[in-house]
Structure formats: structure tokens, C-alpha cells
């Protein structure tokens, strides 16, 4: 589950492309929002400082301006950095477009950036392997042992005492 966002600082982008707070109250810390999609991606939302402090942004990365995005690959991961609408902010994009609130998404770089395809392949492979397992003698032996244990009154009595 994502962490709750409490406050969001807004800022202007300097000529160096780094976000800077516009006034002292804008530097109030907010929670870093993390969303994990198993076997797909992980996404962080927060200020530029938070993302840098977590070690998520490499040194020397040029921050995108306006609605632009930045993409890069590193090791086995692909990265996508852009501004995003802070939770609780309503109105047009112009309200938050130059603010200091960012989304960084990482995903496995697999087979030419096929997006969610690795997840779909993994799930299909698991279903296939499970179907094959159900046809093996080992599966039958395991099922028979489980059924015999379920029918054994002495064993069930022991288990109920062991559980308390």
C-alpha cells in the first residue's frame, strides 16, 4: 500500500534544471509515496530532494522541464522521471507543472522494454508449471499424505493440542 501524502512543496525550476523552493514554507517535508506493482514496476512520488536522498537519481541527471520526461537505462532497470500531480491538487496542469513534485518509475529491462509482458509471461509460466506438477507422481503422493492426515483422528487431535 502507498504511504499517505501529507503535504507537498511547490517550487520553481532554476536555469540549472534543479528544483528550488520558492519560499520557506514550501520546504515543509512531505511523505515519499511508493507504489509497487509486483513483477511490473515500482514508482516513487516525492520532491527532488527526497528522490536524491533515497539514492534513486544518479548524480548529474538533468531534471526535465515542464511536461517533458527523462528516460534512461541502468543495469537491468529502465527509469522514467517526470513531474506529476500531487495528491489533493485539483485544477489544470498549469497549477502543478513547474512544481517540485516528481514521479520516478523503475521497471525491469527485459526483451526490449516490453512493458508488462514479462509479468504476463511469468504468470503463464507459473500456471503451466503448476499444471505439469499436478500430473506428476510426487503430486499424487503429496495429496494422498494430506488426505490421510486429514482423516487420521489421532493426528488431528495432536494438531489441535499443538495449536493451543
C-alpha positions in Angstrom: 0.0 0.0 0.0 1.3 3.5 -0.7 2.4 5.8 2.1 0.0 8.6 2.8 1.0 12.0 1.4 0.6 14.8 4.0 1.9 18.0 2.3 3.6 18.9 -0.9 6.1 21.6 -1.5 6.0 23.5 -4.8 9.0 25.2 -6.4 10.3 26.9 -9.5 12.9 25.3 -11.7 16.2 27.2 -11.9 18.3 27.6 -15.0 20.4 24.6 -13.9 17.3 22.5 -14.2 17.2 21.7 -10.4 14.0 22.5 -8.4 14.4 25.1 -5.7 11.8 26.1 -3.1 10.1 29.4 -3.8 9.5 30.4 -0.1 10.4 29.0 3.3 7.1 27.3 4.0 7.4 25.4 0.7 10.3 23.4 2.1 8.0 21.5 4.5 8.7 17.8 4.2 6.1 15.5 2.8 6.0 11.7 2.8 7.5 9.8 -0.1 4.7 7.9 -1.8 5.8 4.4 -3.0 3.7 2.1 -5.2 4.9 -1.4 -6.1 3.3 -3.4 -8.8 4.6 -6.9 -8.4 6.6 -8.2 -11.4 5.9 -4.9 -13.2 7.3 -1.7 -11.7 8.0 0.4 -8.6 7.1 4.0 -8.5 8.2 6.8 -6.2 6.5 10.2 -5.9 8.0 13.0 -3.9 10.3 16.0 -4.1 13.5 16.1 -6.0 15.4 16.2 -2.7 13.6 13.1 -1.4 14.4 11.2 -4.6 18.0 12.2 -4.5 18.3 11.4 -0.7 17.0 7.9 -1.4 19.7 7.4 -4.0 17.2 7.0 -6.8 18.5 9.7 -9.1 22.1 9.4 -10.4 24.5 12.3 -9.9 24.5 14.7 -12.9 21.0 13.8 -14.0 19.4 16.7 -15.9 15.9 17.3 -14.5 13.1 17.5 -17.2 11.5 20.9 -17.7 7.7 21.5 -17.8 5.9 18.4 -19.1 8.9 16.7 -20.5 10.1 13.3 -19.3 13.5 11.8 -18.9 14.2 8.1 -19.7 17.3 6.1 -19.1 18.5 2.5 -18.6 20.9 1.4 -15.9 21.9 -2.2 -15.3 18.7 -4.4 -15.5 16.3 -1.5 -15.0 14.7 1.2 -17.1 13.8 4.5 -15.4 11.2 7.2 -16.2 11.3 10.6 -14.5 8.7 13.3 -14.8 6.6 15.8 -12.9 3.3 14.6 -11.6 0.2 16.0 -10.0 0.5 15.8 -6.2 -2.4 14.1 -4.4 -5.1 16.5 -3.4 -4.3 19.1 -6.1 -7.1 20.0 -8.4 -7.3 22.2 -11.4 -5.3 22.4 -14.6 -1.8 21.1 -15.2 -0.5 24.6 -15.1 -1.2 24.7 -11.3 1.5 22.0 -10.6 3.5 21.8 -13.9 6.5 23.8 -12.5 6.3 22.4 -9.0 8.8 20.2 -7.1 6.8 17.0 -7.2 8.2 14.2 -9.2 7.4 10.6 -10.3 10.2 8.1 -10.8 9.1 4.7 -12.2 11.5 1.8 -12.5 10.9 -1.5 -14.3 12.9 -4.4 -15.3 14.5 -4.0 -18.8 13.6 -7.3 -20.4 13.4 -8.3 -24.0 13.4 -4.8 -25.5 11.2 -2.9 -22.9 8.0 -4.9 -23.5 6.3 -3.3 -20.5 4.1 -5.7 -18.6 4.8 -8.6 -20.9 7.5 -10.1 -18.5 4.8 -10.2 -15.8 2.3 -11.9 -18.1 4.9 -14.4 -19.2 5.9 -15.1 -15.6 2.2 -15.8 -14.6 1.6 -18.0 -17.6 4.8 -19.9 -16.9 3.7 -20.5 -13.2 0.3 -21.7 -14.4 1.9 -24.1 -16.9 4.4 -25.4 -14.3 1.6 -25.9 -11.8 -0.4 -27.9 -14.4 2.6 -30.1 -15.1 3.2 -30.6 -11.3 -0.4 -31.8 -10.9 0.3 -34.6 -13.4 3.4 -36.0 -11.5 3.5 -39.0 -9.2 5.0 -36.7 -6.5 1.8 -34.5 -6.5 -0.3 -37.6 -6.1 1.8 -38.8 -3.2 1.6 -35.4 -1.5 -2.2 -35.3 -2.0 -2.6 -38.8 -0.5 -0.5 -37.9 2.5 -2.6 -34.8 3.1 -5.8 -36.7 2.8 -4.7 -39.4 5.2 -3.5 -36.8 7.7 -6.9 -35.1 7.4 -8.7 -38.4 8.1 -6.4 -39.5 11.0 -8.3 -38.7 14.2 -5.2 -39.2 16.4 -3.2 -36.8 14.3 -6.0 -34.2 14.2 -6.3 -34.4 18.0 -2.5 -33.9 18.3 -2.6 -30.9 16.0 -5.5 -29.2 17.8 -3.5 -29.6 21.1 -0.3 -28.3 19.5 -2.1 -25.2 18.2 -3.4 -24.5 21.7 
